[in-house]
Amino acid sequence: MDAEFFHLRYTRAVTLVELLRAAEGVWAQWEEVSQGVEDLEELEAARVRILGRKGSLTQLFSALRDLSPAERAEAGKILNDLKERIESSLVVKREALAKRTREGRLARERYDFSLPGKWRPLGKLHPLTQVRLEIEEIFLRLGFDVASGPETETEYYNFEALNIGPDHPARDEWDSFYLGDKVLLRTHTSPVQIRVMKERQPPVRIICPGRCYRRDNPDATHSPVFHQVELLWVEKGLTFAHLKWVIGEFVRAFFGPGYEMRFSADFFPFTEPSAQVHIRKKGTERWLEIMGAGMVHPRVLEEVGYDPKEVTGFAFGLGIERMAMLRYGIEDIRLFWQNDLRFLSQF
Ligand code: FA5
């Protein structure tokens, strides 16, 4: 609608013709302002410009009073029709916009429930960790504590306190990883026996799982880094029979009833007598060594301040890799360290 009309209106009374022409302009104006609206807010602004309190159509209605009663009736009807047309056009546009927003949202937020989910591989415990935890659980049930000690040891704990003399071959710097004078990476978990006994009074009943290091060339059954579980029980009146019972219980719990075990004589400076324990699947030929064991040497008990006439004890050390290889039929120890998922995911 043109500004001319308003100008007219404020200067003099408008005529019917002028008012009707202005009404045509209002429809054109509506079409123009409502055409490009993008959302409901803009549509409302367009509505206010035409139908609001100061809107162009509202102004035309107030101009009716300039006309004679007969003209007013005629023009009033035309303006009402116009208002209705604009209002129904408004309803249509509002609905279309609402639909568009709804569809837009649906399109933006659409989920396709038939698509496969994102695959996030679940991590697992390493087979050596699984076996270690299983061994721990068996001994926890039998009333043992889990103890630990440092992987960096002094010669005193790793050798001397265990009655391993200065000329023992393991002390050679070519057999062990020395980090400095009299400091080395422990070659077994037995030093933890000494550390625990120096701290506690009997009865002592512990196991100690941990990493050990030796200058062994890697092959199918040897690795320079490997794991052992140490066991130590010191109390009044313990005999070799108790040692056999504990190991028997362990073998039954770990391997199941289908295995038998055998003790044979061995030598360790820190146990007397010492034994090697082998197991074999019933009905098969081959015996496999699983651990070294024995009654704690009286000199070791004295070294930690225990009285060997008062208490006795027994100990063993087994290789975790060895246990895992027997359990799962693994032929080569190096598979544990290669981090090949085709191997690891089988456990
Ligand atoms: C010992 O280390 C003794 N401390 C065990 C012991 C403890 C005896 C308490 C008596 C009382 P030995 O050197 O045999 O013993 O090692 C024990 C086990 O560790 C072996 O049977 C084997 O399973 C494992 N082991 C030793 N060296 C390696 C290696 N290089 N790689 C993998 N496993 C190994």
Boltz pocket constraint, residues with backbone or C-beta under 6 A from the ligand:
constraints:
  - pocket:
      binder: B
      contacts: [[A, 187], [A, 188], [A, 189], [A, 190], [A, 214], [A, 216], [A, 221], [A, 222], [A, 223], [A, 224], [A, 225], [A, 226], [A, 227], [A, 228], [A, 230], [A, 231], [A, 268], [A, 271], [A, 275], [A, 289], [A, 290], [A, 291], [A, 292], [A, 293], [A, 294], [A, 315], [A, 316], [A, 317], [A, 318], [A, 319], [A, 320], [A, 321], [A, 322], [A, 333]]
      max_distance: 6.0
